[in-house]
Amino acid sequence: MIRITKIFTFETAHVLYNYDGKCKNMHGHSYKLFVTVKGKPISDLNHPKNGMVVDFGDIKKIVKEEIVDCWDHAVLVNGLSPHKELGDELASKGHKVIYCDYQPTCENMLYDIAEKIKQRLPSPLQLAYLKLHETENSYGEWLAEENP
């Protein structure tokens, strides 16, 4: 098996309901997302992707459509919390609001990202690993073998 990684960046704000720390206020991050897929390189001289596990452009298309284009310059709000009202107010003023059914932490965002990407990957390609930097020094990781 070979692992292939593509890196993405996007700007997203979030608001954490009932959080007791400094980040209880709405704030944004310059996220950096590492997406690693695995598979066997195609071994067919007549195939246009011969020698590749996947074309980097194919990964880029999936991640841009499912994550980057949706979340970039948006505010993630837990739609199951009282912050939904805040999201509705922001949306009514023209802001881009994404309602989640979870607390929009880096950890939960990774679960969401994994599900969205896995649904779009062609067989036999597999999502192997995700890393999401919230800041330069803080990140979360998702590993396929720990999330069957």
LUMZA-45032 format. One line per 10 residues: number of its first residue (from 1); their letters; for each residue x, y, z of N, C-alpha, C. Coordinates in Angstrom, 3 decimals, padded with zeros to 6 digits. Layout:
// residues N
NUM> a> X Y Z X Y Z X Y Z ~ ...
***
This chain:
// residues 148
1> miritkiftf> 000.834 -001.191 000.000 000.000 000.000 000.000 000.876 001.251 000.000 ~ 000.398 002.251 -000.666 001.064 003.555 -000.705 000.089 004.593 -000.166 ~ 000.615 005.506 000.621 -000.187 006.613 001.136 000.155 007.888 000.356 ~ -000.880 008.629 000.001 -000.753 009.884 -000.739 -001.419 010.971 000.106 ~ -000.740 012.098 000.282 -001.292 013.181 001.111 -001.385 014.480 000.320 ~ -002.501 015.161 000.497 -002.710 016.497 -000.069 -003.075 017.420 001.089 ~ -002.579 018.654 001.042 -002.776 019.623 002.118 -003.674 020.752 001.626 ~ -004.602 021.173 002.499 -005.562 022.222 002.175 -005.554 023.268 003.284 ~ -005.908 024.491 002.943 -006.047 025.547 003.944 -007.397 026.228 003.742 ~ -007.981 026.666 004.844 -009.226 027.419 004.787 -009.381 028.205 006.081
11> etahvlynyd> -010.165 029.269 005.990 -010.417 030.159 007.129 -011.844 029.912 007.601 ~ -011.997 029.555 008.854 -013.330 029.279 009.394 -013.416 029.781 010.821 ~ -014.585 030.311 011.162 -014.853 030.708 012.541 -015.749 029.654 013.185 ~ -015.722 029.618 014.501 -016.653 028.755 015.212 -016.990 029.392 016.558 ~ -018.090 028.924 017.113 -018.511 029.375 018.432 -018.848 028.120 019.225 ~ -018.278 028.019 020.412 -018.405 026.816 021.241 -019.394 027.078 022.373 ~ -020.517 026.406 022.314 -021.554 026.602 023.327 -021.106 026.054 024.684 ~ -021.285 026.869 025.725 -021.049 026.483 027.120 -019.588 026.189 027.441 ~ -018.679 026.617 026.595 -017.256 026.410 026.858 -016.818 027.360 027.969 ~ -015.923 026.904 028.825 -015.542 027.697 029.997 -014.171 028.343 029.891
21> gkcknmhghs> -013.594 028.374 028.715 -012.257 028.955 028.560 -012.266 030.205 027.702 ~ -011.078 030.648 027.391 -010.873 031.864 026.606 -011.586 031.809 025.251 ~ -011.676 030.633 024.693 -012.265 030.479 023.355 -013.791 030.375 023.389 ~ -014.412 030.814 024.481 -015.874 030.783 024.542 -016.485 031.820 023.600 ~ -015.707 032.827 023.238 -016.180 033.829 022.298 -016.015 033.323 020.863 ~ -016.900 033.779 019.984 -016.760 033.402 018.580 -015.390 033.862 018.089 ~ -014.701 032.994 017.375 -013.372 033.316 016.881 -013.072 032.444 015.665 ~ -012.027 032.801 014.948 -011.692 032.070 013.733 -010.291 031.515 013.753 ~ -010.051 030.605 012.834 -008.746 029.967 012.692 -008.372 029.879 011.220 ~ -007.088 029.836 010.976 -006.558 029.488 009.654 -006.247 027.999 009.721
31> yklfvtvkgk> -007.207 027.188 009.308 -007.070 025.739 009.401 -006.148 025.214 008.304 ~ -005.429 024.167 008.643 -004.590 023.455 007.679 -004.969 021.988 007.799 ~ -005.479 021.416 006.713 -005.990 020.046 006.700 -005.102 019.163 005.839 ~ -004.611 018.078 006.432 -003.824 017.067 005.725 -004.744 015.881 005.475 ~ -004.895 015.488 004.228 -005.755 014.366 003.860 -004.877 013.284 003.234 ~ -004.857 012.119 003.867 -004.048 011.004 003.386 -004.954 009.841 002.991 ~ -004.782 009.386 001.765 -005.505 008.209 001.282 -004.490 007.121 000.976 ~ -004.981 005.885 000.931 -004.061 004.788 000.625 -004.668 003.847 -000.396 ~ -003.765 003.187 -001.100 -004.170 002.228 -002.106 -002.944 001.699 -002.826 ~ -003.198 000.894 -003.827 -002.107 000.345 -004.631 -002.047 001.120 -005.945
41> pisdlnhpkn> -000.834 001.449 -006.387 -000.720 002.161 -007.667 -001.296 001.329 -008.811 ~ -001.947 002.011 -009.732 -002.506 001.354 -010.909 -001.354 000.815 -011.747 ~ -001.491 -000.420 -012.175 -000.445 -001.069 -012.960 -001.034 -001.504 -014.298 ~ -001.259 -000.536 -015.160 -001.861 -000.784 -016.463 -001.345 000.286 -017.418 ~ -000.483 -000.111 -018.344 000.119 000.843 -019.275 -000.907 001.642 -020.068 ~ -002.088 001.078 -020.265 -003.108 001.754 -021.055 -003.999 002.665 -020.224 ~ -003.816 002.667 -018.913 -004.630 003.510 -018.029 -003.981 004.887 -017.921 ~ -004.743 005.965 -018.046 -004.142 007.305 -017.987 -003.538 007.650 -016.617 ~ -003.890 006.910 -015.597 -003.346 007.151 -014.253 -002.365 006.047 -013.850 ~ -001.771 005.401 -014.835 -000.822 004.319 -014.567 000.273 004.795 -013.611
51> gmvvdfgdik> 000.532 003.998 -012.587 001.578 004.314 -011.623 001.092 005.151 -010.447 ~ -000.154 005.598 -010.490 -000.698 006.434 -009.416 -001.666 005.646 -008.540 ~ -001.681 005.988 -007.252 -002.736 005.493 -006.367 -004.010 006.254 -006.718 ~ -003.868 007.565 -006.860 -004.956 008.450 -007.248 -004.324 009.740 -007.759 ~ -005.019 010.395 -008.638 -004.555 011.692 -009.116 -004.778 012.712 -007.995 ~ -003.751 013.499 -007.662 -003.910 014.526 -006.624 -005.090 015.445 -006.939 ~ -005.336 015.680 -008.205 -006.456 016.527 -008.611 -007.803 015.948 -008.221 ~ -007.908 014.621 -008.218 -009.163 013.976 -007.805 -009.413 014.180 -006.318 ~ -008.353 014.094 -005.508 -008.476 014.343 -004.069 -008.831 015.806 -003.841 ~ -008.167 016.697 -004.584 -008.437 018.127 -004.450 -009.907 018.435 -004.739
61> kivkeeivdc> -010.449 017.842 -005.779 -011.848 018.089 -006.150 -012.790 017.667 -005.028 ~ -012.587 016.497 -004.473 -013.452 015.986 -003.404 -013.382 016.883 -002.174 ~ -012.181 017.182 -001.721 -012.020 017.946 -000.480 -012.487 019.390 -000.662 ~ -012.221 019.979 -001.807 -012.705 021.346 -002.050 -014.227 021.384 -002.033 ~ -014.866 020.443 -002.716 -016.327 020.449 -002.793 -016.977 020.146 -001.442 ~ -016.427 019.202 -000.698 -017.050 018.754 000.545 -016.698 019.612 001.754 ~ -015.494 020.183 001.776 -015.026 020.894 002.975 -014.658 022.342 002.666 ~ -013.630 022.540 001.889 -013.047 023.877 001.727 -014.064 024.881 001.203 ~ -014.731 024.568 000.098 -015.670 025.529 -000.481 -016.859 025.786 000.436 ~ -017.234 024.801 001.227 -018.368 024.956 002.150 -017.976 025.740 003.401
71> wdhavlvngl> -016.850 025.394 003.992 -016.486 025.929 005.301 -015.641 027.203 005.237 ~ -015.005 027.474 004.106 -014.120 028.633 004.036 -014.905 029.925 004.262 ~ -014.417 030.751 005.179 -015.033 032.029 005.534 -016.486 031.876 005.986 ~ -016.750 030.782 006.698 -018.063 030.536 007.294 -017.903 030.495 008.807 ~ -019.036 030.490 009.492 -019.072 030.314 010.945 -019.756 028.987 011.217 ~ -019.074 028.095 011.935 -019.664 026.828 012.329 -020.354 027.005 013.677 ~ -021.622 026.612 013.726 -022.455 026.775 014.913 -023.116 025.440 015.223 ~ -023.139 025.074 016.503 -023.860 023.877 016.928 -025.351 024.177 016.826 ~ -025.996 023.643 015.817 -027.408 023.890 015.582 -028.323 023.243 016.591 ~ -027.778 022.363 017.434 -028.578 021.714 018.476 -028.509 022.475 019.797
81> sphkelgdel> -027.750 023.553 019.824 -027.561 024.339 021.045 -028.307 025.669 020.932 ~ -028.399 026.407 022.039 -029.000 027.750 021.971 -028.242 028.704 021.042 ~ -027.033 028.337 020.627 -026.306 029.187 019.682 -026.953 029.199 018.300 ~ -027.921 028.315 018.079 -028.639 028.351 016.793 -029.239 029.737 016.575 ~ -029.721 030.349 017.647 -030.277 031.704 017.530 -029.219 032.694 017.042 ~ -028.003 032.555 017.566 -026.896 033.405 017.116 -026.629 033.161 015.634 ~ -026.616 031.890 015.241 -026.414 031.558 013.835 -027.499 032.146 012.949 ~ -028.753 032.062 013.410 -029.861 032.624 012.639 -029.697 034.136 012.485 ~ -029.278 034.798 013.558 -029.077 036.248 013.518 -027.959 036.610 012.529 ~ -026.853 035.865 012.592 -025.747 036.119 011.661 -026.180 035.874 010.220
91> askghkviyc> -026.890 034.769 009.995 -027.352 034.436 008.643 -028.299 035.510 008.111 ~ -029.148 036.047 008.979 -030.101 037.077 008.544 -029.389 038.361 008.123 ~ -028.148 038.527 008.584 -027.359 039.703 008.219 -026.387 039.404 007.075 ~ -026.566 038.242 006.443 -025.780 037.917 005.260 -024.515 037.118 005.504 ~ -024.298 036.672 006.737 -023.104 035.881 007.021 -023.313 034.422 006.622 ~ -022.226 033.776 006.269 -022.249 032.364 005.881 -022.179 031.520 007.152 ~ -023.261 030.817 007.465 -023.352 030.020 008.688 -023.536 028.558 008.314 ~ -022.747 027.702 008.933 -022.891 026.257 008.771 -023.377 025.713 010.108 ~ -024.544 025.078 010.095 -025.078 024.479 011.314 -024.606 023.035 011.404 ~ -023.976 022.714 012.517 -023.488 021.357 012.778 -024.429 020.699 013.777
101> dyqptcenml> -024.432 019.387 013.814 -025.175 018.688 014.861 -024.213 018.217 015.948 ~ -023.158 019.001 016.139 -022.130 018.709 017.132 -021.475 020.013 017.571 ~ -020.751 019.951 018.678 -019.941 021.090 019.118 -018.791 021.221 018.112 ~ -018.644 022.367 017.445 -017.669 022.469 016.355 -016.214 022.635 016.828 ~ -015.739 021.636 017.525 -014.338 021.585 017.938 -013.518 020.940 016.827 ~ -012.228 021.099 016.909 -011.320 020.463 015.952 -011.567 018.954 015.913 ~ -011.773 018.362 017.081 -011.969 016.911 017.176 -013.218 016.471 016.419 ~ -014.336 017.151 016.680 -015.583 016.774 016.020 -015.567 017.133 014.538 ~ -014.881 018.202 014.188 -014.754 018.551 012.782 -014.042 017.432 012.024 ~ -013.062 016.801 012.655 -012.351 015.688 012.011 -013.286 014.521 011.712
111> ydiaekikqr> -014.175 014.186 012.652 -015.152 013.116 012.387 -016.018 013.477 011.177 ~ -016.479 014.713 011.115 -017.328 015.169 010.028 -016.565 015.126 008.699 ~ -015.347 015.628 008.706 -014.520 015.621 007.499 -014.304 014.191 007.010 ~ -013.994 013.291 007.925 -013.749 011.894 007.551 -014.970 011.293 006.857 ~ -016.149 011.500 007.431 -017.365 010.932 006.839 -017.632 011.502 005.456 ~ -017.458 012.796 005.307 -017.727 013.437 004.013 -016.764 012.936 002.940 ~ -015.492 012.790 003.290 -014.501 012.341 002.305 -014.694 010.863 001.985 ~ -014.909 010.041 002.996 -015.074 008.598 002.760 -016.223 008.308 001.804 ~ -017.292 009.070 001.893 -018.454 008.851 001.021 -018.152 009.141 -000.444 ~ -017.135 009.930 -000.694 -016.823 010.335 -002.072 -015.653 009.576 -002.700
121> lpsplqlayl> -014.886 008.852 -001.902 -013.706 008.174 -002.447 -014.115 006.971 -003.297 ~ -013.541 006.856 -004.487 -013.839 005.681 -005.310 -013.147 004.442 -004.742 ~ -013.807 003.310 -004.874 -013.221 002.041 -004.445 -012.085 001.699 -005.403 ~ -011.009 001.121 -004.976 -010.677 000.611 -003.642 -009.897 001.609 -002.780 ~ -009.899 002.882 -003.147 -009.189 003.902 -002.379 -009.764 003.997 -000.972 ~ -008.894 004.200 000.020 -009.333 004.287 001.409 -008.764 005.545 002.065 ~ -009.582 006.184 002.886 -009.088 007.284 003.704 -008.252 006.676 004.817 ~ -007.019 007.129 004.964 -006.104 006.556 005.949 -005.880 007.466 007.146 ~ -005.840 008.781 006.901 -005.385 009.694 007.958 -005.837 011.107 007.657 ~ -006.195 011.824 008.712 -006.479 013.255 008.628 -005.736 013.953 009.750
131> klhetensyg> -005.233 015.133 009.471 -004.671 015.992 010.506 -005.225 017.382 010.258 ~ -005.791 017.985 011.304 -006.377 019.313 011.183 -005.703 020.241 012.178 ~ -004.901 021.178 011.630 -004.260 022.205 012.455 -005.266 023.319 012.676 ~ -005.512 023.620 013.948 -006.350 024.762 014.295 -005.468 026.010 014.419 ~ -004.277 025.796 014.923 -003.248 026.829 014.972 -001.960 026.174 014.511 ~ -000.905 026.946 014.458 000.382 026.388 014.040 000.832 025.267 014.975 ~ 000.508 025.401 016.255 001.013 024.454 017.254 -000.033 023.521 017.827 ~ -001.263 023.580 017.360 -002.337 022.753 017.914 -003.101 022.074 016.788 ~ -003.232 020.758 016.885 -003.939 020.021 015.848 -004.536 018.741 016.410 ~ -005.483 018.193 015.668 -006.073 016.902 015.970 -005.788 015.948 014.837
141> ewlaeenp> -005.855 014.664 015.152 -005.600 013.629 014.149 -006.714 012.590 014.154 ~ -007.005 012.057 012.980 -007.962 010.973 012.798 -007.231 009.875 012.043 ~ -007.256 008.654 012.569 -006.604 007.517 011.912 -007.642 006.447 011.610 ~ -007.637 005.919 010.398 -008.628 004.944 009.972 -008.628 003.712 010.856 ~ -007.444 003.220 011.237 -007.405 001.970 012.018 -007.986 002.143 013.408 ~ -008.160 003.378 013.866 -008.774 003.627 015.171 -010.251 003.989 015.049 ~ -010.742 004.060 013.824 -012.128 004.452 013.578 -012.780 003.525 012.548 ~ -013.009 002.271 012.936 -013.571 001.312 011.960 -014.989 001.659 011.530
***
